[in-house]
């Protein structure tokens, strides 16, 4: 059986450029998912030596 997953991208607030992509199994509830995405956003900010406020995440939804 195929596991459902959600796809997200992290973007730069100032110019809209994509910083990173992330795929997450759809087994988490909404609160767990938000906490996980915020942790990943913090990790990206540290790795990039960038301000946390300059990036955000959004779900990539399938057009089909």
C-alpha positions as CSV (number, residue, x, y, z in Angstrom):
1,X,0.0,0.0,0.0
2,X,1.3,3.4,-1.0
3,X,1.8,5.9,1.9
4,X,0.3,9.3,1.3
5,X,2.7,12.2,1.6
6,X,2.5,16.0,1.6
7,X,5.0,18.2,-0.2
8,X,6.2,21.6,1.1
9,X,8.5,24.3,-0.1
10,X,10.4,26.8,2.0
11,X,10.5,30.3,0.3
12,X,12.3,33.6,0.8
13,X,9.9,36.3,1.9
14,X,11.8,39.1,0.2
15,X,12.1,37.6,-3.3
16,X,9.9,34.5,-3.4
17,X,12.8,32.2,-4.3
18,X,12.6,28.6,-3.2
19,X,15.1,27.7,-0.5
20,X,14.3,24.0,0.0
21,X,11.7,21.3,-0.7
22,X,10.4,18.8,1.9
23,X,8.2,15.7,1.7
24,X,6.4,14.5,4.9
25,X,4.4,11.4,5.4
26,X,0.7,12.2,5.9
27,X,0.5,10.3,9.2
28,X,1.0,13.4,11.4
29,X,-1.9,15.4,12.7
30,X,-2.0,19.1,12.0
31,X,-0.4,20.3,15.2
32,X,2.5,17.8,14.9
33,X,3.0,18.8,11.3
34,X,3.2,22.5,12.1
35,X,5.7,21.9,14.9
36,X,7.8,19.7,12.5
37,X,7.7,22.3,9.8
38,X,8.7,25.1,12.2
39,X,11.6,23.0,13.4
40,X,12.7,22.4,9.8
41,X,12.4,26.1,9.1
42,X,14.7,26.9,12.2
43,X,17.2,24.3,11.0
44,X,17.3,25.9,7.5
45,X,17.8,29.4,9.0
46,X,20.7,28.1,11.0
47,X,22.3,26.3,8.1
48,X,21.9,29.3,5.8
49,X,22.9,31.7,8.5
50,X,19.8,33.7,7.7
51,X,17.0,35.3,9.7
52,X,14.2,33.1,10.6
53,X,11.7,35.8,9.6
54,X,12.9,35.8,6.0
55,X,11.5,32.4,5.2
56,X,8.2,30.7,5.3
57,X,6.7,27.3,4.2
58,X,3.8,26.4,2.0
59,X,2.2,23.2,0.9
60,X,2.6,22.2,-2.8
61,X,-0.8,21.1,-3.9
62,X,-1.3,18.8,-6.9
63,X,-3.2,20.4,-9.7
64,X,-4.9,17.2,-10.7
